[in-house]
């Protein structure tokens, strides 16, 4: 199961969640505030930034990379279809 650490107040978190919803992927949300100093969170986000995506043992703390990863594991529907509509 994919997990997104962060709170939707953050536009970066909303972007990651929107990408998951666009692809129809299920995910859990772990509400985490920006700058969280807990060692567990800093282990997956050394700068304390949200969002972080965790998928099995893989974690990534950057929205653009998160979206790229989502596109890799779920190529359909393709991003370019959505982009070309706007
Ligand atoms: N480059 C990061 C930026 C994310 C970011 O700046 N998130 C803010 C919340 S909107 C944050 O976590 N700030 C906490 C901090 O900078 O200490 C990304 O694209 O995910």
PDB file of the backbone (N, CA, C, O) and the ligand in Angstrom, with CONECT records:
HET    LIG  A 101      20
ATOM      1  N   UNK A   1       0.845  -1.204   0.000  1.00  0.00           N
ATOM      2  CA  UNK A   1       0.000   0.000   0.000  1.00  0.00           C
ATOM      3  C   UNK A   1       0.882   1.257   0.000  1.00  0.00           C
ATOM      4  O   UNK A   1       1.878   1.342   0.719  1.00  0.00           O
ATOM      5  N   UNK A   2       0.494   2.197  -0.805  1.00  0.00           N
ATOM      6  CA  UNK A   2       1.217   3.469  -0.865  1.00  0.00           C
ATOM      7  C   UNK A   2       0.768   4.340   0.305  1.00  0.00           C
ATOM      8  O   UNK A   2      -0.412   4.371   0.656  1.00  0.00           O
ATOM      9  N   UNK A   3       1.726   5.045   0.901  1.00  0.00           N
ATOM     10  CA  UNK A   3       1.386   5.969   1.983  1.00  0.00           C
ATOM     11  C   UNK A   3       1.972   7.348   1.662  1.00  0.00           C
ATOM     12  O   UNK A   3       3.122   7.471   1.241  1.00  0.00           O
ATOM     13  N   UNK A   4       1.153   8.374   1.872  1.00  0.00           N
ATOM     14  CA  UNK A   4       1.625   9.746   1.712  1.00  0.00           C
ATOM     15  C   UNK A   4       1.702  10.391   3.086  1.00  0.00           C
ATOM     16  O   UNK A   4       0.703  10.501   3.796  1.00  0.00           O
ATOM     17  N   UNK A   5       2.905  10.814   3.447  1.00  0.00           N
ATOM     18  CA  UNK A   5       3.113  11.567   4.684  1.00  0.00           C
ATOM     19  C   UNK A   5       2.936  13.049   4.366  1.00  0.00           C
ATOM     20  O   UNK A   5       3.546  13.570   3.433  1.00  0.00           O
ATOM     21  N   UNK A   6       2.103  13.713   5.145  1.00  0.00           N
ATOM     22  CA  UNK A   6       1.899  15.141   4.940  1.00  0.00           C
ATOM     23  C   UNK A   6       0.470  15.515   5.257  1.00  0.00           C
ATOM     24  O   UNK A   6      -0.350  14.666   5.607  1.00  0.00           O
ATOM     25  N   UNK A   7       0.181  16.804   5.131  1.00  0.00           N
ATOM     26  CA  UNK A   7      -1.185  17.298   5.330  1.00  0.00           C
ATOM     27  C   UNK A   7      -1.619  18.043   4.067  1.00  0.00           C
ATOM     28  O   UNK A   7      -0.828  18.769   3.464  1.00  0.00           O
ATOM     29  N   UNK A   8      -2.904  17.856   3.664  1.00  0.00           N
ATOM     30  CA  UNK A   8      -3.376  18.451   2.412  1.00  0.00           C
ATOM     31  C   UNK A   8      -3.378  19.981   2.401  1.00  0.00           C
ATOM     32  O   UNK A   8      -3.620  20.590   1.359  1.00  0.00           O
ATOM     33  N   UNK A   9      -3.113  20.596   3.534  1.00  0.00           N
ATOM     34  CA  UNK A   9      -2.949  22.053   3.550  1.00  0.00           C
ATOM     35  C   UNK A   9      -1.806  22.454   2.621  1.00  0.00           C
ATOM     36  O   UNK A   9      -1.813  23.549   2.058  1.00  0.00           O
ATOM     37  N   UNK A  10      -0.841  21.580   2.465  1.00  0.00           N
ATOM     38  CA  UNK A  10       0.312  21.843   1.597  1.00  0.00           C
ATOM     39  C   UNK A  10      -0.053  21.591   0.139  1.00  0.00           C
ATOM     40  O   UNK A  10      -0.568  20.524  -0.194  1.00  0.00           O
ATOM     41  N   UNK A  11       0.211  22.566  -0.736  1.00  0.00           N
ATOM     42  CA  UNK A  11      -0.084  22.347  -2.165  1.00  0.00           C
ATOM     43  C   UNK A  11       0.756  21.219  -2.752  1.00  0.00           C
ATOM     44  O   UNK A  11       0.330  20.562  -3.702  1.00  0.00           O
ATOM     45  N   UNK A  12       1.940  20.987  -2.199  1.00  0.00           N
ATOM     46  CA  UNK A  12       2.772  19.883  -2.685  1.00  0.00           C
ATOM     47  C   UNK A  12       2.109  18.541  -2.351  1.00  0.00           C
ATOM     48  O   UNK A  12       2.108  17.615  -3.162  1.00  0.00           O
ATOM     49  N   UNK A  13       1.556  18.461  -1.157  1.00  0.00           N
ATOM     50  CA  UNK A  13       0.854  17.229  -0.759  1.00  0.00           C
ATOM     51  C   UNK A  13      -0.383  17.035  -1.624  1.00  0.00           C
ATOM     52  O   UNK A  13      -0.675  15.922  -2.063  1.00  0.00           O
ATOM     53  N   UNK A  14      -1.110  18.127  -1.867  1.00  0.00           N
ATOM     54  CA  UNK A  14      -2.309  18.014  -2.709  1.00  0.00           C
ATOM     55  C   UNK A  14      -1.945  17.535  -4.107  1.00  0.00           C
ATOM     56  O   UNK A  14      -2.679  16.753  -4.711  1.00  0.00           O
ATOM     57  N   UNK A  15      -0.810  18.004  -4.622  1.00  0.00           N
ATOM     58  CA  UNK A  15      -0.378  17.570  -5.959  1.00  0.00           C
ATOM     59  C   UNK A  15      -0.122  16.059  -5.976  1.00  0.00           C
ATOM     60  O   UNK A  15      -0.547  15.368  -6.902  1.00  0.00           O
ATOM     61  N   UNK A  16       0.564  15.551  -4.963  1.00  0.00           N
ATOM     62  CA  UNK A  16       0.863  14.115  -4.905  1.00  0.00           C
ATOM     63  C   UNK A  16      -0.421  13.297  -4.770  1.00  0.00           C
ATOM     64  O   UNK A  16      -0.580  12.262  -5.417  1.00  0.00           O
ATOM     65  N   UNK A  17      -1.333  13.775  -3.923  1.00  0.00           N
ATOM     66  CA  UNK A  17      -2.601  13.070  -3.739  1.00  0.00           C
ATOM     67  C   UNK A  17      -3.429  13.103  -5.024  1.00  0.00           C
ATOM     68  O   UNK A  17      -4.040  12.108  -5.413  1.00  0.00           O
ATOM     69  N   UNK A  18      -3.435  14.257  -5.667  1.00  0.00           N
ATOM     70  CA  UNK A  18      -4.169  14.379  -6.922  1.00  0.00           C
ATOM     71  C   UNK A  18      -3.612  13.395  -7.957  1.00  0.00           C
ATOM     72  O   UNK A  18      -4.379  12.768  -8.687  1.00  0.00           O
ATOM     73  N   UNK A  19      -2.301  13.259  -8.022  1.00  0.00           N
ATOM     74  CA  UNK A  19      -1.694  12.334  -8.989  1.00  0.00           C
ATOM     75  C   UNK A  19      -2.118  10.898  -8.697  1.00  0.00           C
ATOM     76  O   UNK A  19      -2.413  10.138  -9.620  1.00  0.00           O
ATOM     77  N   UNK A  20      -2.150  10.529  -7.437  1.00  0.00           N
ATOM     78  CA  UNK A  20      -2.580   9.174  -7.071  1.00  0.00           C
ATOM     79  C   UNK A  20      -4.044   8.956  -7.427  1.00  0.00           C
ATOM     80  O   UNK A  20      -4.414   7.900  -7.940  1.00  0.00           O
ATOM     81  N   UNK A  21      -4.870   9.951  -7.155  1.00  0.00           N
ATOM     82  CA  UNK A  21      -6.295   9.819  -7.462  1.00  0.00           C
ATOM     83  C   UNK A  21      -6.518   9.774  -8.971  1.00  0.00           C
ATOM     84  O   UNK A  21      -7.368   9.023  -9.448  1.00  0.00           O
ATOM     85  N   UNK A  22      -5.774  10.558  -9.711  1.00  0.00           N
ATOM     86  CA  UNK A  22      -5.891  10.547 -11.178  1.00  0.00           C
ATOM     87  C   UNK A  22      -5.594   9.168 -11.736  1.00  0.00           C
ATOM     88  O   UNK A  22      -6.232   8.716 -12.687  1.00  0.00           O
ATOM     89  N   UNK A  23      -4.607   8.497 -11.125  1.00  0.00           N
ATOM     90  CA  UNK A  23      -4.228   7.160 -11.583  1.00  0.00           C
ATOM     91  C   UNK A  23      -5.119   6.064 -10.987  1.00  0.00           C
ATOM     92  O   UNK A  23      -5.004   4.897 -11.362  1.00  0.00           O
ATOM     93  N   UNK A  24      -5.995   6.435 -10.073  1.00  0.00           N
ATOM     94  CA  UNK A  24      -6.881   5.457  -9.457  1.00  0.00           C
ATOM     95  C   UNK A  24      -6.170   4.543  -8.478  1.00  0.00           C
ATOM     96  O   UNK A  24      -6.607   3.413  -8.260  1.00  0.00           O
ATOM     97  N   UNK A  25      -5.081   5.012  -7.884  1.00  0.00           N
ATOM     98  CA  UNK A  25      -4.307   4.192  -6.947  1.00  0.00           C
ATOM     99  C   UNK A  25      -4.784   4.433  -5.520  1.00  0.00           C
ATOM    100  O   UNK A  25      -5.019   5.571  -5.112  1.00  0.00           O
ATOM    101  N   UNK A  26      -4.922   3.341  -4.770  1.00  0.00           N
ATOM    102  CA  UNK A  26      -5.287   3.473  -3.362  1.00  0.00           C
ATOM    103  C   UNK A  26      -4.067   3.896  -2.559  1.00  0.00           C
ATOM    104  O   UNK A  26      -2.933   3.542  -2.882  1.00  0.00           O
ATOM    105  N   UNK A  27      -4.325   4.658  -1.511  1.00  0.00           N
ATOM    106  CA  UNK A  27      -3.214   5.096  -0.660  1.00  0.00           C
ATOM    107  C   UNK A  27      -3.749   5.446   0.719  1.00  0.00           C
ATOM    108  O   UNK A  27      -4.936   5.719   0.902  1.00  0.00           O
ATOM    109  N   UNK A  28      -2.845   5.429   1.675  1.00  0.00           N
ATOM    110  CA  UNK A  28      -3.141   5.925   3.020  1.00  0.00           C
ATOM    111  C   UNK A  28      -2.477   7.277   3.193  1.00  0.00           C
ATOM    112  O   UNK A  28      -1.468   7.571   2.551  1.00  0.00           O
ATOM    113  N   UNK A  29      -3.048   8.095   4.062  1.00  0.00           N
ATOM    114  CA  UNK A  29      -2.419   9.380   4.393  1.00  0.00           C
ATOM    115  C   UNK A  29      -1.998   9.352   5.856  1.00  0.00           C
ATOM    116  O   UNK A  29      -2.802   9.074   6.746  1.00  0.00           O
ATOM    117  N   UNK A  30      -0.727   9.644   6.085  1.00  0.00           N
ATOM    118  CA  UNK A  30      -0.203   9.768   7.442  1.00  0.00           C
ATOM    119  C   UNK A  30      -0.039  11.261   7.718  1.00  0.00           C
ATOM    120  O   UNK A  30       0.936  11.864   7.269  1.00  0.00           O
ATOM    121  N   UNK A  31      -0.984  11.872   8.455  1.00  0.00           N
ATOM    122  CA  UNK A  31      -0.892  13.319   8.670  1.00  0.00           C
ATOM    123  C   UNK A  31       0.428  13.688   9.351  1.00  0.00           C
ATOM    124  O   UNK A  31       0.704  13.253  10.469  1.00  0.00           O
ATOM    125  N   UNK A  32       1.222  14.480   8.675  1.00  0.00           N
ATOM    126  CA  UNK A  32       2.546  14.867   9.168  1.00  0.00           C
ATOM    127  C   UNK A  32       2.754  16.341   8.847  1.00  0.00           C
ATOM    128  O   UNK A  32       2.589  16.756   7.700  1.00  0.00           O
ATOM    129  N   UNK A  33       3.113  17.125   9.842  1.00  0.00           N
ATOM    130  CA  UNK A  33       3.297  18.558   9.622  1.00  0.00           C
ATOM    131  C   UNK A  33       4.668  18.839   9.030  1.00  0.00           C
ATOM    132  O   UNK A  33       5.617  18.097   9.285  1.00  0.00           O
ATOM    133  N   UNK A  34       4.785  19.916   8.231  1.00  0.00           N
ATOM    134  CA  UNK A  34       6.099  20.285   7.719  1.00  0.00           C
ATOM    135  C   UNK A  34       7.055  20.575   8.872  1.00  0.00           C
ATOM    136  O   UNK A  34       6.675  21.194   9.866  1.00  0.00           O
ATOM    137  N   UNK A  35       8.284  20.127   8.729  1.00  0.00           N
ATOM    138  CA  UNK A  35       9.279  20.374   9.772  1.00  0.00           C
ATOM    139  C   UNK A  35       9.228  19.385  10.924  1.00  0.00           C
ATOM    140  O   UNK A  35       9.916  19.564  11.929  1.00  0.00           O
ATOM    141  N   UNK A  36       8.419  18.345  10.786  1.00  0.00           N
ATOM    142  CA  UNK A  36       8.350  17.304  11.834  1.00  0.00           C
ATOM    143  C   UNK A  36       9.766  16.829  12.165  1.00  0.00           C
ATOM    144  O   UNK A  36      10.537  16.478  11.272  1.00  0.00           O
ATOM    145  N   UNK A  37      10.091  16.824  13.438  1.00  0.00           N
ATOM    146  CA  UNK A  37      11.475  16.491  13.836  1.00  0.00           C
ATOM    147  C   UNK A  37      11.618  15.061  14.364  1.00  0.00           C
ATOM    148  O   UNK A  37      12.688  14.690  14.846  1.00  0.00           O
ATOM    149  N   UNK A  38      10.565  14.263  14.282  1.00  0.00           N
ATOM    150  CA  UNK A  38      10.685  12.903  14.810  1.00  0.00           C
ATOM    151  C   UNK A  38      11.733  12.132  14.000  1.00  0.00           C
ATOM    152  O   UNK A  38      11.793  12.255  12.777  1.00  0.00           O
ATOM    153  N   UNK A  39      12.553  11.339  14.688  1.00  0.00           N
ATOM    154  CA  UNK A  39      13.598  10.580  13.993  1.00  0.00           C
ATOM    155  C   UNK A  39      13.033   9.693  12.885  1.00  0.00           C
ATOM    156  O   UNK A  39      13.665   9.523  11.842  1.00  0.00           O
ATOM    157  N   UNK A  40      11.851   9.130  13.106  1.00  0.00           N
ATOM    158  CA  UNK A  40      11.262   8.250  12.086  1.00  0.00           C
ATOM    159  C   UNK A  40      10.971   9.032  10.806  1.00  0.00           C
ATOM    160  O   UNK A  40      11.213   8.554   9.698  1.00  0.00           O
ATOM    161  N   UNK A  41      10.440  10.259  10.986  1.00  0.00           N
ATOM    162  CA  UNK A  41      10.134  11.050   9.784  1.00  0.00           C
ATOM    163  C   UNK A  41      11.415  11.565   9.143  1.00  0.00           C
ATOM    164  O   UNK A  41      11.541  11.554   7.919  1.00  0.00           O
ATOM    165  N   UNK A  42      12.371  12.019   9.958  1.00  0.00           N
ATOM    166  CA  UNK A  42      13.634  12.540   9.392  1.00  0.00           C
ATOM    167  C   UNK A  42      14.424  11.461   8.652  1.00  0.00           C
ATOM    168  O   UNK A  42      15.249  11.760   7.789  1.00  0.00           O
ATOM    169  N   UNK A  43      14.157  10.196   9.006  1.00  0.00           N
ATOM    170  CA  UNK A  43      14.843   9.109   8.297  1.00  0.00           C
ATOM    171  C   UNK A  43      14.372   9.011   6.847  1.00  0.00           C
ATOM    172  O   UNK A  43      15.119   8.565   5.976  1.00  0.00           O
ATOM    173  N   UNK A  44      13.113   9.433   6.587  1.00  0.00           N
ATOM    174  CA  UNK A  44      12.605   9.372   5.214  1.00  0.00           C
ATOM    175  C   UNK A  44      12.535  10.749   4.565  1.00  0.00           C
ATOM    176  O   UNK A  44      12.354  10.851   3.352  1.00  0.00           O
ATOM    177  N   UNK A  45      12.677  11.816   5.364  1.00  0.00           N
ATOM    178  CA  UNK A  45      12.687  13.181   4.823  1.00  0.00           C
ATOM    179  C   UNK A  45      13.717  13.990   5.614  1.00  0.00           C
ATOM    180  O   UNK A  45      13.354  14.710   6.543  1.00  0.00           O
ATOM    181  N   UNK A  46      14.987  13.877   5.255  1.00  0.00           N
ATOM    182  CA  UNK A  46      16.054  14.508   6.047  1.00  0.00           C
ATOM    183  C   UNK A  46      15.872  16.015   6.243  1.00  0.00           C
ATOM    184  O   UNK A  46      16.304  16.559   7.260  1.00  0.00           O
ATOM    185  N   UNK A  47      15.232  16.702   5.273  1.00  0.00           N
ATOM    186  CA  UNK A  47      15.014  18.148   5.401  1.00  0.00           C
ATOM    187  C   UNK A  47      13.681  18.461   6.080  1.00  0.00           C
ATOM    188  O   UNK A  47      13.353  19.629   6.292  1.00  0.00           O
ATOM    189  N   UNK A  48      12.919  17.434   6.420  1.00  0.00           N
ATOM    190  CA  UNK A  48      11.648  17.645   7.123  1.00  0.00           C
ATOM    191  C   UNK A  48      10.530  18.119   6.227  1.00  0.00           C
ATOM    192  O   UNK A  48       9.523  18.639   6.707  1.00  0.00           O
ATOM    193  N   UNK A  49      10.697  17.943   4.916  1.00  0.00           N
ATOM    194  CA  UNK A  49       9.676  18.449   3.990  1.00  0.00           C
ATOM    195  C   UNK A  49       8.612  17.393   3.709  1.00  0.00           C
ATOM    196  O   UNK A  49       8.866  16.189   3.725  1.00  0.00           O
ATOM    197  N   UNK A  50       7.406  17.904   3.449  1.00  0.00           N
ATOM    198  CA  UNK A  50       6.295  17.057   3.014  1.00  0.00           C
ATOM    199  C   UNK A  50       5.946  17.448   1.580  1.00  0.00           C
ATOM    200  O   UNK A  50       6.138  18.604   1.203  1.00  0.00           O
ATOM    201  N   UNK A  51       5.440  16.519   0.774  1.00  0.00           N
ATOM    202  CA  UNK A  51       5.081  15.144   1.115  1.00  0.00           C
ATOM    203  C   UNK A  51       6.267  14.180   1.011  1.00  0.00           C
ATOM    204  O   UNK A  51       7.304  14.480   0.420  1.00  0.00           O
ATOM    205  N   UNK A  52       6.059  13.012   1.615  1.00  0.00           N
ATOM    206  CA  UNK A  52       6.911  11.847   1.377  1.00  0.00           C
ATOM    207  C   UNK A  52       5.994  10.724   0.921  1.00  0.00           C
ATOM    208  O   UNK A  52       4.940  10.482   1.508  1.00  0.00           O
ATOM    209  N   UNK A  53       6.414  10.044  -0.134  1.00  0.00           N
ATOM    210  CA  UNK A  53       5.700   8.834  -0.556  1.00  0.00           C
ATOM    211  C   UNK A  53       6.469   7.630  -0.046  1.00  0.00           C
ATOM    212  O   UNK A  53       7.691   7.563  -0.179  1.00  0.00           O
ATOM    213  N   UNK A  54       5.751   6.679   0.538  1.00  0.00           N
ATOM    214  CA  UNK A  54       6.350   5.405   0.941  1.00  0.00           C
ATOM    215  C   UNK A  54       5.577   4.289   0.242  1.00  0.00           C
ATOM    216  O   UNK A  54       4.347   4.243   0.283  1.00  0.00           O
ATOM    217  N   UNK A  55       6.305   3.414  -0.384  1.00  0.00           N
ATOM    218  CA  UNK A  55       5.693   2.278  -1.090  1.00  0.00           C
ATOM    219  C   UNK A  55       6.562   1.065  -0.808  1.00  0.00           C
ATOM    220  O   UNK A  55       7.670   0.945  -1.331  1.00  0.00           O
ATOM    221  N   UNK A  56       6.048   0.165   0.026  1.00  0.00           N
ATOM    222  CA  UNK A  56       6.854  -0.950   0.522  1.00  0.00           C
ATOM    223  C   UNK A  56       8.120  -0.375   1.170  1.00  0.00           C
ATOM    224  O   UNK A  56       8.016   0.430   2.096  1.00  0.00           O
ATOM    225  N   UNK A  57       9.297  -0.765   0.709  1.00  0.00           N
ATOM    226  CA  UNK A  57      10.535  -0.266   1.320  1.00  0.00           C
ATOM    227  C   UNK A  57      11.063   0.992   0.649  1.00  0.00           C
ATOM    228  O   UNK A  57      12.094   1.529   1.053  1.00  0.00           O
ATOM    229  N   UNK A  58      10.366   1.460  -0.367  1.00  0.00           N
ATOM    230  CA  UNK A  58      10.844   2.619  -1.134  1.00  0.00           C
ATOM    231  C   UNK A  58      10.215   3.893  -0.587  1.00  0.00           C
ATOM    232  O   UNK A  58       9.005   3.947  -0.372  1.00  0.00           O
ATOM    233  N   UNK A  59      11.026   4.909  -0.364  1.00  0.00           N
ATOM    234  CA  UNK A  59      10.491   6.206   0.057  1.00  0.00           C
ATOM    235  C   UNK A  59      11.126   7.306  -0.779  1.00  0.00           C
ATOM    236  O   UNK A  59      12.279   7.205  -1.200  1.00  0.00           O
ATOM    237  N   UNK A  60      10.344   8.365  -1.012  1.00  0.00           N
ATOM    238  CA  UNK A  60      10.878   9.501  -1.774  1.00  0.00           C
ATOM    239  C   UNK A  60      10.252  10.796  -1.255  1.00  0.00           C
ATOM    240  O   UNK A  60       9.030  10.895  -1.144  1.00  0.00           O
ATOM    241  N   UNK A  61      11.096  11.797  -0.935  1.00  0.00           N
ATOM    242  CA  UNK A  61      10.592  13.023  -0.314  1.00  0.00           C
ATOM    243  C   UNK A  61      10.591  14.245  -1.253  1.00  0.00           C
ATOM    244  O   UNK A  61      11.055  15.319  -0.868  1.00  0.00           O
ATOM    245  N   UNK A  62      10.087  14.089  -2.444  1.00  0.00           N
ATOM    246  CA  UNK A  62      10.028  15.250  -3.349  1.00  0.00           C
ATOM    247  C   UNK A  62       8.858  15.046  -4.309  1.00  0.00           C
ATOM    248  O   UNK A  62       8.720  13.984  -4.916  1.00  0.00           O
ATOM    249  N   UNK A  63       8.017  16.078  -4.440  1.00  0.00           N
ATOM    250  CA  UNK A  63       6.769  15.924  -5.188  1.00  0.00           C
ATOM    251  C   UNK A  63       6.979  15.556  -6.651  1.00  0.00           C
ATOM    252  O   UNK A  63       6.283  14.690  -7.182  1.00  0.00           O
ATOM    253  N   UNK A  64       7.936  16.211  -7.300  1.00  0.00           N
ATOM    254  CA  UNK A  64       8.145  15.915  -8.723  1.00  0.00           C
ATOM    255  C   UNK A  64       8.597  14.478  -8.918  1.00  0.00           C
ATOM    256  O   UNK A  64       8.160  13.803  -9.850  1.00  0.00           O
ATOM    257  N   UNK A  65       9.465  14.017  -8.042  1.00  0.00           N
ATOM    258  CA  UNK A  65       9.943  12.630  -8.135  1.00  0.00           C
ATOM    259  C   UNK A  65       8.805  11.671  -7.779  1.00  0.00           C
ATOM    260  O   UNK A  65       8.678  10.598  -8.367  1.00  0.00           O
ATOM    261  N   UNK A  66       7.982  12.072  -6.812  1.00  0.00           N
ATOM    262  CA  UNK A  66       6.814  11.260  -6.447  1.00  0.00           C
ATOM    263  C   UNK A  66       5.906  11.082  -7.669  1.00  0.00           C
ATOM    264  O   UNK A  66       5.464   9.972  -7.964  1.00  0.00           O
ATOM    265  N   UNK A  67       5.634  12.182  -8.373  1.00  0.00           N
ATOM    266  CA  UNK A  67       4.744  12.099  -9.540  1.00  0.00           C
ATOM    267  C   UNK A  67       5.375  11.241 -10.635  1.00  0.00           C
ATOM    268  O   UNK A  67       4.681  10.475 -11.303  1.00  0.00           O
ATOM    269  N   UNK A  68       6.670  11.368 -10.816  1.00  0.00           N
ATOM    270  CA  UNK A  68       7.372  10.542 -11.801  1.00  0.00           C
ATOM    271  C   UNK A  68       7.273   9.059 -11.414  1.00  0.00           C
ATOM    272  O   UNK A  68       7.049   8.200 -12.267  1.00  0.00           O
ATOM    273  N   UNK A  69       7.439   8.778 -10.140  1.00  0.00           N
ATOM    274  CA  UNK A  69       7.344   7.398  -9.658  1.00  0.00           C
ATOM    275  C   UNK A  69       5.938   6.853  -9.876  1.00  0.00           C
ATOM    276  O   UNK A  69       5.768   5.721 -10.328  1.00  0.00           O
ATOM    277  N   UNK A  70       4.935   7.659  -9.553  1.00  0.00           N
ATOM    278  CA  UNK A  70       3.545   7.233  -9.735  1.00  0.00           C
ATOM    279  C   UNK A  70       3.288   6.900 -11.200  1.00  0.00           C
ATOM    280  O   UNK A  70       2.614   5.920 -11.521  1.00  0.00           O
ATOM    281  N   UNK A  71       3.835   7.728 -12.078  1.00  0.00           N
ATOM    282  CA  UNK A  71       3.655   7.499 -13.509  1.00  0.00           C
ATOM    283  C   UNK A  71       4.356   6.217 -13.957  1.00  0.00           C
ATOM    284  O   UNK A  71       3.876   5.525 -14.854  1.00  0.00           O
ATOM    285  N   UNK A  72       5.486   5.906 -13.336  1.00  0.00           N
ATOM    286  CA  UNK A  72       6.216   4.681 -13.692  1.00  0.00           C
ATOM    287  C   UNK A  72       5.450   3.435 -13.264  1.00  0.00           C
ATOM    288  O   UNK A  72       5.370   2.468 -14.022  1.00  0.00           O
ATOM    289  N   UNK A  73       4.886   3.449 -12.062  1.00  0.00           N
ATOM    290  CA  UNK A  73       4.220   2.226 -11.580  1.00  0.00           C
ATOM    291  C   UNK A  73       2.810   2.111 -12.135  1.00  0.00           C
ATOM    292  O   UNK A  73       2.213   1.034 -12.108  1.00  0.00           O
ATOM    293  N   UNK A  74       2.275   3.217 -12.638  1.00  0.00           N
ATOM    294  CA  UNK A  74       0.917   3.202 -13.188  1.00  0.00           C
ATOM    295  C   UNK A  74       0.880   4.077 -14.439  1.00  0.00           C
ATOM    296  O   UNK A  74       0.467   5.235 -14.372  1.00  0.00           O
ATOM    297  N   UNK A  75       1.310   3.531 -15.582  1.00  0.00           N
ATOM    298  CA  UNK A  75       1.386   4.343 -16.807  1.00  0.00           C
ATOM    299  C   UNK A  75       0.015   4.802 -17.314  1.00  0.00           C
ATOM    300  O   UNK A  75      -0.083   5.777 -18.059  1.00  0.00           O
ATOM    301  N   UNK A  76      -1.042   4.092 -16.905  1.00  0.00           N
ATOM    302  CA  UNK A  76      -2.387   4.451 -17.377  1.00  0.00           C
ATOM    303  C   UNK A  76      -3.204   5.088 -16.260  1.00  0.00           C
ATOM    304  O   UNK A  76      -3.103   4.631 -15.121  1.00  0.00           O
ATOM    305  N   UNK A  77      -4.008   6.117 -16.520  1.00  0.00           N
ATOM    306  CA  UNK A  77      -4.046   6.848 -17.783  1.00  0.00           C
ATOM    307  C   UNK A  77      -2.806   7.715 -17.928  1.00  0.00           C
ATOM    308  O   UNK A  77      -2.261   8.198 -16.934  1.00  0.00           O
ATOM    309  N   UNK A  78      -2.364   7.912 -19.146  1.00  0.00           N
ATOM    310  CA  UNK A  78      -1.121   8.664 -19.363  1.00  0.00           C
ATOM    311  C   UNK A  78      -1.282  10.142 -19.008  1.00  0.00           C
ATOM    312  O   UNK A  78      -2.345  10.737 -19.191  1.00  0.00           O
ATOM    313  N   UNK A  79      -0.202  10.705 -18.502  1.00  0.00           N
ATOM    314  CA  UNK A  79      -0.246  12.119 -18.105  1.00  0.00           C
ATOM    315  C   UNK A  79      -0.515  13.032 -19.291  1.00  0.00           C
ATOM    316  O   UNK A  79      -1.206  14.043 -19.156  1.00  0.00           O
ATOM    317  N   UNK A  80       0.037  12.674 -20.470  1.00  0.00           N
ATOM    318  CA  UNK A  80      -0.056  13.616 -21.587  1.00  0.00           C
ATOM    319  C   UNK A  80      -1.500  13.842 -22.032  1.00  0.00           C
ATOM    320  O   UNK A  80      -1.815  14.882 -22.612  1.00  0.00           O
ATOM    321  N   UNK A  81      -2.386  12.865 -21.762  1.00  0.00           N
ATOM    322  CA  UNK A  81      -3.788  13.054 -22.118  1.00  0.00           C
ATOM    323  C   UNK A  81      -4.372  14.191 -21.291  1.00  0.00           C
ATOM    324  O   UNK A  81      -5.093  15.048 -21.802  1.00  0.00           O
ATOM    325  N   UNK A  82      -4.045  14.181 -20.002  1.00  0.00           N
ATOM    326  CA  UNK A  82      -4.556  15.219 -19.119  1.00  0.00           C
ATOM    327  C   UNK A  82      -3.934  16.567 -19.467  1.00  0.00           C
ATOM    328  O   UNK A  82      -4.626  17.581 -19.559  1.00  0.00           O
ATOM    329  N   UNK A  83      -2.608  16.559 -19.661  1.00  0.00           N
ATOM    330  CA  UNK A  83      -1.909  17.814 -19.931  1.00  0.00           C
ATOM    331  C   UNK A  83      -2.452  18.459 -21.206  1.00  0.00           C
ATOM    332  O   UNK A  83      -2.604  19.678 -21.273  1.00  0.00           O
ATOM    333  N   UNK A  84      -2.743  17.634 -22.220  1.00  0.00           N
ATOM    334  CA  UNK A  84      -3.188  18.204 -23.496  1.00  0.00           C
ATOM    335  C   UNK A  84      -4.583  18.806 -23.414  1.00  0.00           C
ATOM    336  O   UNK A  84      -5.006  19.532 -24.314  1.00  0.00           O
ATOM    337  N   UNK A  85      -5.302  18.502 -22.326  1.00  0.00           N
ATOM    338  CA  UNK A  85      -6.644  19.061 -22.185  1.00  0.00           C
ATOM    339  C   UNK A  85      -6.610  20.484 -21.640  1.00  0.00           C
ATOM    340  O   UNK A  85      -7.631  21.171 -21.645  1.00  0.00           O
ATOM    341  N   UNK A  86      -5.460  20.930 -21.174  1.00  0.00           N
ATOM    342  CA  UNK A  86      -5.388  22.271 -20.568  1.00  0.00           C
ATOM    343  C   UNK A  86      -4.405  23.171 -21.287  1.00  0.00           C
ATOM    344  O   UNK A  86      -4.230  24.327 -20.901  1.00  0.00           O
TER     345      UNK A  86
HETATM  346  N1  LIG A 101      10.783  20.368  -3.218  1.00  0.00           N
HETATM  347  C1  LIG A 101       9.762  19.896  -2.289  1.00  0.00           C
HETATM  348  C2  LIG A 101       9.172  21.069  -1.538  1.00  0.00           C
HETATM  349  C3  LIG A 101       8.134  20.631  -0.531  1.00  0.00           C
HETATM  350  C4  LIG A 101       7.927  21.709   0.502  1.00  0.00           C
HETATM  351  O1  LIG A 101       8.585  22.757   0.508  1.00  0.00           O
HETATM  352  N2  LIG A 101       6.967  21.446   1.401  1.00  0.00           N
HETATM  353  C5  LIG A 101       6.751  22.364   2.483  1.00  0.00           C
HETATM  354  C6  LIG A 101       5.280  22.376   2.891  1.00  0.00           C
HETATM  355  S1  LIG A 101       4.257  23.144   1.663  1.00  0.00           S
HETATM  356  C7  LIG A 101       7.551  21.908   3.686  1.00  0.00           C
HETATM  357  O2  LIG A 101       7.559  20.740   3.985  1.00  0.00           O
HETATM  358  N3  LIG A 101       8.237  22.831   4.366  1.00  0.00           N
HETATM  359  C8  LIG A 101       8.940  22.508   5.582  1.00  0.00           C
HETATM  360  C9  LIG A 101      10.316  23.077   5.613  1.00  0.00           C
HETATM  361  O3  LIG A 101      10.761  23.642   4.585  1.00  0.00           O
HETATM  362  O4  LIG A 101      10.955  22.947   6.651  1.00  0.00           O
HETATM  363  C10 LIG A 101       8.704  19.113  -3.065  1.00  0.00           C
HETATM  364  O5  LIG A 101       8.485  19.448  -4.246  1.00  0.00           O
HETATM  365  O6  LIG A 101       8.105  18.197  -2.504  1.00  0.00           O
CONECT  346  347
CONECT  347  346  348  363
CONECT  348  347  349
CONECT  349  348  350
CONECT  350  349  351  352
CONECT  351  350
CONECT  352  350  353
CONECT  353  352  354  356
CONECT  354  353  355
CONECT  355  354
CONECT  356  353  357  358
CONECT  357  356
CONECT  358  356  359
CONECT  359  358  360
CONECT  360  359  361  362
CONECT  361  360
CONECT  362  360
CONECT  363  347  364  365
CONECT  364  363
CONECT  365  363
END
